[in-house]
Amino acid sequence: MAAPAPVVPDEDPSFDELLALRPHLSVAIDSGLLVEGVPLARIAAEQGTPTWVYAASPITGRYHALAGALAEAGLDARIHYAMKANDALAVVRLLGSLGAGADVVSGGEFLAARAAGIAPADIVFSGVGKTDAELRLALAAGVGQINVESAEELAMLGAIADGMGVRAPVALRVNPDVDAGTHAKITTGRAENKFGIPIDTARDLYARAANAPGISVRGVAVHIGSQITALAPYRAAYARLAELVRGLRAEGLPVERVDCGGGLGIAYRNEPAPSPAAFAHMLRETLGGLDLPLMLEPGRWLVGPAGLLLARVILEKQGAAHRFVILDAAMNDLIRPSLYEAWHAIVPVSPSRWHARLSPAEVVGPVCESGDSFARARMLPGLPAGALVAILDAGAYGAVMSSTYNARPLAGAVMVRGTDVAVIRRRQTHEALLGQDVIPSWLASG
């Protein structure tokens, strides 16, 4: 029986088109794909694969672009980097050196922000399920703001703070019931989501917070999801937020600031994404009239395009229906394609492969799961064993979501600045991975 004809996907951006939108990447005729001024082949030779590679220049450039757009729009706005996107201390330190604060969602992220040099007063603690221990940690350190997500959390926090003899700086995170149009697993602003306080009940809870022991209510917050590539959902959410603030003020309640959240999307493939200027203009139209300081918590937008996962081809396998390119990276390294059906560009590192004939390929990892896939029917050149590929735009929600499934150690990471390369996270060894386990004495062999 003849093999079925391979499925050819909708046309994707060419390799050249992908690089044109990512100026920190280039191709040299002799050394292949470069990050800033460093050949990826050199990094692979020195560090092995898979390896996370982050470029400093796009992080710096994107931070300045967003901060500049906010200033140009006449907004008093502060950027707090959402560490859930990438918690590498070097990445957080770089953004902190540019002027960013941090947005954290766990005690571990709070400690990481501090280790990276972020002052407690510049940290916003978000998250729907903060524990007593996490709240005590943040309060003892002098956290700048705690985003409270329920009446129950407000009562818990007030009791803890009152017992510690402090007042917790609080913003109430409201749920505006706005559909951000993103993947269902990363939307956070709809009524059925677990996040936030229903906006229709927020005014009463705010009044209670203003008089609660242990609480110093400062303002309101919102976050409607992640990878948002249109401004309309933001406009709808911020319009509801502005209405809430005006209502609170009409009742004589103090509102000192508005936390706008994050979620700005990036162009992984060829989808449109809002510019910083357009986003800032929308902020000015919806919230600028309140004459209040604004806080933003971008994560993916700042670091996503700056990172890639460098991997090596183990082998190509011709199946009954598909050509499989099997990499030494897997879903335990980068789970987004398996978890969210996310699209990531995959490009060859060798210059000899850059303009070779393309054919559909299934790009997969070696993990024992059919879902261990990076791409379906992706147009790629022949990639023999040992060939290197770069999985682009992996700087956000990549390494932070990695696991050791199949007893695969966590990959290492490097940061590139110009022609300098620095290891920023050591590759986990099998010895370190196995060393975490303890065999009880009653199972020890005689």
DATAPE-V998222 format. One line per field, one symbol per residue. psi: psi as a letter, one per 40 degrees, with the letter a starting at -180 (. if undefined). burial: 1 if it has 9 or more other ideal C-beta (glycine too) atoms within 8 Angstrom, else 0. Layout:
psi->???
burial->???
//
This chain:
psi->hiiihihhiihiiiddddddegeeiihiddeahihbehhdddddddeaiihhhhhdddddddddddddddddefhgihhhhheddhehdddddddddeeiaihieidddddddddeehideehhhaiefhidddddddddefidhhhheidddddddddddddefihhhhhhhihefhhefaideeieeideieiihhdeedddddddddehiehghdaiiiheaifheiedddddddddddddddddddeehhhdihheabehiigdcfiiiiidddddddddddedeefiiihigicdddedeeiihhiihdihhhadeihhhhieiadddheddddefihhihiidhdeedfihiiiihhiieighdeghdihfhhiihgiheiiihhifeehfcddeiififfhiiiiiihhhbeihhhehihhidddddeeihhideeii.
burial->00000100100100000110010110110001111101111111001011111111111101111111110010101011111111111111111101011111101011111101110101111110010001111110101111111000111111111101000111111111010101000111110010111110011011111101011011111111111110101111111111011111100010101111111111110000110111111111011101011111111111111111111110010000011111111111111111000001111111101100001111111110000111101111101000111111111111111101110110111111100010111011000110000000000000
//
